[in-house]
Amino acid sequence: MIGWFDAHAVSIVDGAAFGLLYFTLAVGLSLVFGMMDVLNLAHGTLYLGGAYAAYRFADGGWTGLALALVVGLAVGVGGGALLAALVAPLAARGRGASGAGSGGGSQGARHLDQALLTLGVSVIGAELFLLASGD
C-alpha cells in the first residue's frame, strides 16, 4: 500500500489542485453572473493586461514595485471600463423602459450575446498581448 501511494502521490495532489481550481473558477463565474447578471469571460485578459503592464514597469526596487502596482491597477481598471462600455448595450438590450423584458430579445439570447462578445474580446486581447510580447 505504501509503494502504491508513493507512486501516485503526485497525481493525487495534482488532481486535488485542479479540482479546487475548477471549483474556484465555477464559484467566481456563478457569483459574478448571479449578482450582476452579466456573463464575463474576458476577466483573464484584464488580469493579463494588468500583470503585463506591471511586469514592464517593475525594476526590482521599491519604487518600481509601487509604479508597477499603480500602472497594473490603471490598466486593469481601464480595460474593465472598456469592456463595460462594450457590454452595456447588450446588457440593456433585453430590458425595456420599465426594466421588464420588453426589449429586443429573450434573456437567454442576451446572455449568449454577452458570452460571445466577452469570449471574442478575450481571444483578441490574448492575441494582441502575444504579438506585443514577441513570443
C-alpha positions in Angstrom: 0.0 0.0 0.0 2.8 2.4 0.8 4.5 1.7 -2.5 1.3 2.5 -4.4 0.8 5.7 -2.5 4.4 6.8 -3.2 3.9 6.1 -6.9 0.6 8.0 -7.1 1.0 10.8 -4.6 1.9 13.5 -7.2 -1.1 12.5 -9.3 -3.4 12.7 -6.2 -2.2 16.1 -5.2 -2.4 17.3 -8.9 -6.0 16.1 -9.2 -7.0 17.8 -5.9 -5.3 21.0 -7.0 -7.1 21.0 -10.4 -10.4 20.2 -8.7 -10.0 23.1 -6.4 -9.0 25.4 -9.3 -12.1 24.4 -11.3 -14.2 24.9 -8.1 -12.8 28.4 -7.7 -13.5 29.3 -11.3 -17.0 27.9 -11.2 -17.8 29.8 -7.9 -16.4 33.0 -9.3 -18.3 32.9 -12.5 -21.5 31.9 -10.9 -21.1 34.7 -8.3 -20.5 37.4 -10.8 -23.2 36.1 -13.1 -25.7 35.8 -10.3 -25.0 39.1 -8.7 -24.5 41.3 -11.8 -26.5 39.3 -14.4 -23.5 39.8 -16.8 -21.6 36.9 -18.2 -17.9 38.0 -18.5 -15.5 35.5 -20.0 -12.7 38.1 -20.5 -11.7 38.6 -16.9 -8.5 36.7 -17.6 -7.5 39.1 -20.3 -8.0 42.0 -17.9 -5.7 40.3 -15.4 -3.2 39.6 -18.2 -3.1 43.2 -19.3 -2.6 44.5 -15.7 0.1 41.9 -15.0 1.9 42.5 -18.3 2.0 46.3 -17.7 3.1 45.8 -14.1 5.9 43.4 -15.3 7.1 46.0 -17.8 7.4 48.8 -15.2 8.9 46.7 -12.3 12.6 47.1 -12.0 13.3 45.2 -8.8 13.2 48.2 -6.4 10.6 49.6 -4.1 9.8 52.5 -6.4 9.5 50.1 -9.3 7.1 47.9 -7.3 5.0 51.0 -6.4 4.9 52.1 -10.0 4.1 48.6 -11.2 1.2 48.4 -8.8 -0.2 51.7 -9.9 0.2 51.0 -13.6 -1.1 47.5 -13.4 -4.2 48.8 -11.5 -4.7 51.6 -14.0 -4.5 49.2 -17.0 -6.9 46.7 -15.3 -9.4 49.5 -14.5 -9.1 50.9 -18.0 -9.7 47.5 -19.6 -12.6 46.9 -17.3 -14.2 50.2 -18.2 -13.7 49.5 -21.9 -15.3 46.0 -21.5 -18.2 47.5 -19.6 -18.7 50.0 -22.4 -18.8 47.2 -24.9 -21.2 45.0 -22.8 -23.5 47.8 -21.7 -25.6 47.9 -25.0 -26.0 44.1 -24.8 -27.0 44.2 -21.1 -29.6 46.9 -21.7 -31.0 45.3 -24.9 -33.2 42.8 -23.1 -34.8 45.5 -20.8 -37.4 47.9 -21.8 -38.1 51.3 -20.1 -39.8 49.6 -17.2 -37.0 47.1 -16.7 -39.1 44.2 -17.9 -38.0 42.0 -20.7 -39.8 44.0 -23.4 -36.7 44.9 -25.4 -35.1 43.1 -28.3 -34.7 39.5 -27.4 -35.0 36.9 -24.7 -32.9 36.7 -21.5 -31.1 33.7 -22.9 -30.2 35.3 -26.2 -28.9 38.4 -24.3 -26.6 36.2 -22.1 -25.4 34.3 -25.2 -24.5 37.6 -26.9 -22.6 38.7 -23.8 -20.7 35.4 -23.7 -19.8 35.6 -27.3 -18.7 39.2 -27.1 -16.5 38.7 -24.0 -15.1 35.5 -25.3 -14.2 37.3 -28.6 -12.6 40.2 -26.6 -10.6 37.6 -24.6 -9.3 35.9 -27.7 -8.4 39.2 -29.5 -6.8 40.6 -26.3 -4.7 37.5 -25.8 -3.5 37.6 -29.4 -2.7 41.3 -29.1 -0.6 40.6 -26.0 1.1 37.7 -27.7 2.0 40.0 -30.6 3.2 42.7 -28.2 5.4 40.4 -26.3 7.1 39.0 -29.4 6.7 35.3 -28.5 
